[in-house]
């Protein structure tokens, strides 16, 4: 996200964020030799920095854009409220025709205010 190429380990959610060789580089955990090789590769190939950095930025912007994440979280809450309160399992009840049954009007305003 800072415009620099990324080298990370094959741990936890890192592979979800980094496509090895395209949006950064992944190396095995505790493998100093692999890390050194990737660092050397980047030092020797500064011409790829911009492309890799831009690709990494696009991944972050597409998967972790704050408004998109916030909308997904609000939709998840509405699904849970609808299911637990009314036994309804709409995909996104806030946007469905039955939203009046699920969320009273005064509460919708509060939820909209929470959105960034």
Secondary structure, DSSP 8 states (H G I E B T S, - for coil): --SS--EEES-TTHHHH--BTTTBEEE-TT-HHHHHHHHHHHHH-GGGHHHHHHHHHHHHHHH--HHHHHHHHHHHHHHHHIIIIIS---SSTTTSTTHHHHS-HHHHHHHHHH--
